[in-house]
Amino acid sequence: METTLNVIQLLHIANQISAGMEYLASQHFVHRDLATRNCLVGEKLQVKIGDFGMSRDVYSTDYYRVGGTAMLPVRWMPPESILYRTFTIESDVWSYGVVLWEIFTFGQQPWFELSNMEVIDCIRNGRLLQRPAICSQDVHDIMLGCWKVSPQERLSMKDIHRQLDALCMSQPTYLDIIA
């Protein structure tokens, strides 16, 4: 049984999540907690986006307690959500960029080496997650397009899905560097 996913499979997973998020955005739905922990992967790498209350207990280190009881997934949040608790389709785009990073790091926790307070400081100061080792420039450019400081400058989910679709179609030209 194959235990490591290849770049084509990673792109396939990323593309399915982008398709789901494009649909949610088209319905004016803001997810607010997009992360790989909220994506179910089934047979043949079929991915479904969900949001499960239990994930807050199982992944409590992924959340930061704000003012008593509110728990926020700061490692996936853009500056405007951290600073002003503003959640929009554009904040979901930022989170999608982090999900893409998670996919291409085989599920590492974003900012794994930092505390939640240090993550908040990094994001406030404009620091971004580093490019994953197996990530092509095309995929990294999508991440960077998701992480624009100004929400209006971020890629749309439609553009992200279109770009990933094109990358999936062009995969015979990419080298499988995982095998």
PEURGI-V767340 format. One line per field, one symbol per residue. phi: phi as a letter, one per 30 degrees, with the letter a starting at -180 (. if undefined). Layout:
# PEURGI-V767340
phi = ???
This chain:
# PEURGI-V767340
phi = .dccdceddddddddddddddddeddciccdibdaddcccccehhdcbdbacedddddcdddcbdchjcdcbdddccdeddddbhcbbeddddeededeededdchiddehedcdddddedddecidcddddecdddeddddedddcdddedddedddddddddeddddceedcddcde
